[in-house]
Amino acid sequence: MAFCTNSLCMHICLSFLYSALLSIVLNVSVHGCLPNEFRVLLSLKAAFNPPAIVYLWEGDDCCEWIGVVCYEKELGGHVRKLDVSSWGNQLEGPIPSSLGLLINLTELDLSDNSLSGPIPPSLGSLLSLKRLNLSKNQMSGDIPLSFAQLSSLVSLDLSNNQLNGTIPSLGNLLSLKSLKLSDNQMSGGIPLSFAQLSSLVSLDLSNNQLNGTIPSLGNLLSLKSLKLSDNQMSGGIPLSFAQLSSLVSLDLSNNQLNGTIPSLGNLLSLKSLKLSDNQMSGGIPLSFAQLSSLVSLDLSNNQLNGTIPSLLTLPSSMQTFLLSNNSMTGTVSDQVLLRHSSSLEELDLSYSGLNINIESTPWILPFQLKTLKLGGCKIGGPIPSWISTQFELEDMDISDANLVEDIPSWLWEFSPELRSLNLSNNHLEGPLTVSSIPLQLQSLDLSVNELNGPLLLDIPIPEQNFSLEKLLLADNKIEGPITASLGTMTSLYILDLSNNQLRGNIPDSLGNLTLLTVLRLESNHLNGEIPACLTNLSNLVMLNLASNELEGQIPKELGNLAGLASLHLEKNNLQGLLPLSLAELPELQVIDVGENNLTGNIPSWIGYCSSLLVLIMRSNNFKGKLPPQIGYLTELLILDLSSNLLYGEIPNTYLNLPAMVVVNEHMSVVGEDRRAPLARRVRPCDARRGHTIHLRGDIPRLGGNIPDPRGDIPRLGGNFPDPRGDIPDSDHNYDGTCVDYVYVNEDTRYYIEGLDIITKGSERHYAYVLSGMACIDLSNNRLWGHLPAKIGNLKGLMFLNLSRNSFNGDIPGSMGNLSQLESLDLSLNNFSGKIPFQLGSLDYLGYLNMSYNNLSGVIPQQGSHMITFDKSAFWGNPNLRGCPVESWKCSPPHSPLSPPTIDVKEEAKEGISWYELSMGWSVAAGFFAVVLVLTFKVNWRKTTFDQMDRVITFLLGERTN
């Protein structure tokens, strides 16, 4: 103290001491950051990843750190804002619970990171918090109940996480204006307390698993945006929604809502209304005509019916109108509906049920469309001429609209913005000049029309720079060769020329289409060999060359197509062996080489194609025994080796095929996780398209004994009888199973392996190859031996055909376990013994053929399904008895409503039955009543006799003439 000798020095020393003491009292560091809050932020800093970014938070003053904002020192220097949202996934791990100690925080934003674990309940202690944003993380668990204490909260965003559980009651947050809980896994209903959030402006609960009905939210008069889409909400749309006069956007799409659309004409501020993908019924309310501010209206994918009100026209503000996939009726005029729509950009009426009347009077459209979809609208006649004025059109779909005309020349020129054009399933005619295809066009679908003539290319193509990615010309009458110039369209990834009249060789130039994923040339008249250049198509997923006249061997180079999932070479003249190189295709799901001239043994390496779902090798010249390795195929659903030269017994491995052992009550698409999953198909398998192969065709008429294709190997059990003399054609209605392989829309990365099952003339459509669609066809070979009891293991089997072989012994009773079986053909074998009574419990069995065996005994009768089949199913078994082969024993089954039967023997003992006696008395009473009336009523008697005289006179006169 000697140093401070005067009063000024003493004053300075005291001031310094006072400041130090004040800092300790106020717990404020010399650098402006409170030590306790400094420690809290250090715990958050430990979650930084990678650690290299710790430089963002360096130094002793946390108030200077990036994303940290503190109050002024005069106000205490507390941290009031923490925002690390712009760092981009730099935080990971759990949120430190110590953040709840920053009690002066008003804004906390940890969004767009990789934070995980539950939300700490301690955040409910931040009573000054106004904005909380934890969106775009990986948070899980429940929303803490303590959040109900955040009474100052204005904005809460927990979207894009993995939160689950129910939404807690937040009715106390009366200052809340924005609530976003979308893109989580929340369940349960919407709390009724939400109706108390009177300050709410925006509510987004979309893309969760919420269920129950939508509560009344009519009190939320400040609400401007309500989004409940992509949930499981049910019931109707609350009538109280009509009170939300401030509403600008309402999205209830993709739920399970039903009932009619309420009147929403009071929502004059409404700009966007989305009710798509629900089960709404009824008509479009006329009150929609009052929504003058409406910009976007989406009612697609519902069950709306009725007509569009004649007074309803699209307002001038409308930019998007979507009504596709409904059940509307009637005809709407294009000019009436669109006359006021000066802003319309997107119009989709496809498959709405409406017919579009194209007015003949020319008119100038007041708008420029970008999207036009009228698929399924029965327009008739030519393509509407007003489309030629839509210079900004990008996407046009008028498929299945009954259009009839030659393709107009303006179609290729009217819009320089056109990217997608779909005119499929119409009656358009004329040749197609490939060189006229606009260079900017990316997708062209003219399939299922009547295009004819060759595929014209009238200018040198190599100089052109086509953008075309999808070219679909299937199901037309295009003829001539495949022009080599197609090989210059190097952007193509789908080329479908199937079901035309193309001839000649497959050009080598197609090997230049290295981006191609789907190549379909089936159902033409192509000949020559399969060009090895196709092995250049390294991205190929589906190759279909079926139903042509190709010859030669299958190129071993196909084994280079590492991504190939579907290979169709059926119905050609291919020869030789199945190349070993196919075993090198890890993604291969479908092999169909049926109806060729392939030879050799069925290769054992097929059993190591682990992804295989469908194996069809029918109608070839394969010989030898069945390779047991096929039983190793854990996902095999369809096995067809029929009509070959195979012999021996069925390997035990076939009786435990995993995909056929399991019964799938809820069938699902198989292969969803693969590169090329199996996908939806809605078109039936019909004769026009010709994309079918028969797993089991009609049994041909036999001209005598069935020849023995095995040569020296003796036929077991003797020769088959000639069924022609005993079986009339009309009674032979053999079932057929056709497989329809069709590709659709590569944008979804899907191709189709759909099944169409035809049983006794009735068709069942399977849009997918399903996990329960199990079929085995080994018919028309020389297989022998007893049918093992283990066949009952294949509980998921739906179709089984072992006909025209040499199986003998008893039919196993274990086949009664095949509960999913729909078609069973054991005909033309040497089975003996009784028909197992267990087969009578196969409720799904719709087709049965056991004809021409050595079966005996009584066909199962009581409570059995067997007696419902036609007797032709049992012909050729002379020792079978009972219904239906003995038709006189096929009395209708007794039912509770049937009249009681009368025992004739008992009635004979008692003499005349009461029934006969009562009938006699009734007749006698009626006769005497008439006599009494005619006796006492003179006028009646006279009139009756006069009428009798006229009738007798007329009859005698007719006979005389």
Buried (B, 14 or more C-beta within 10 A) or exposed (E): EEEEEEEEEEEEEEEEEEEEEEEEEEEBBEEBBBEEBBEBBEBBBEBBBEEEBEEBBEEEBBBBBEBBBBBEEEEBBBBBBBBBBEBEEBBBBEBBBBBBBBEBBBBBBBBBBBBBEBBBBBBBBBEBBBBBBBBBBEBBEBBBEBBBBBEBBBBBBBBBBEBBBBBBBBBBBBBBBBBBBBBBEBBBBBBEBBBBBEBBBBBBBBBBEBBBBBBBBBBBBBBBBBBBBBBEBBEBBBEBBBBBEBBBBBBBBBBEBBBBBBBBBBBBBBBBBBBBBBBBBBBBBBBBBBBEBBBBBBBBBBEBBBBBBEEBBBBBBBBBBBBBBBEBBEEBBBBBBBBBBBBBBBBBBBBBBBBBBBEEEEEEBEBBBBBBBBBBBBBBEEBBEBBBBBEEBBBBBBBBBBBBEEBBEEBBEBBEBBBBBBBBBBEBBBBBBBBBBBEBBBBBBBBBBBBBBBBBBEEEBEEBEBBBBBBBBBBBEBBBBBBBBBBBBEBBBBBBBBBBBBBBBBBBBBBBBEBBBBBBBBBBEBBEBBBBBBBBBEBBBBBBBBBBEBBEBBBBBBBBBEBBBBBBBBBBEBBEBBBEBBBBBBBBBBBBBBBBEBBEBBBEBBBEBEBBBBBBBBBBBBBBBBBBBBBBBEBBBBBBBBBBBBBBBBBEBBBEBEBBBEBBEEBEBBBEEBBBBBBEBEBEBEEEBBBBBBBBBEBEEBEEEBEBBBEEEEBBBEEBBBBEEEBEEEEBBBBBBBBBBBBBBBEEEBBBBBBBBBBEEEEEBBBBBBBBBBBBBBBBBBBBBBBBBBBBBBBBBBBBBBBBBBBBBBBBBBBBBBBBBBBBBBBBBBBBBBBBBBBBBBEEBBBBBBBBBBBBEBBBBEEBBBBBBEBBBBBBBEEBBBBBBEEEBBEEEEEEEEEEEEEEEEBEEEEEBEEEEEEEEEEEEEEEEEEEEBEEEEEEEEEBEEEEEEEEEEEEEEEEE
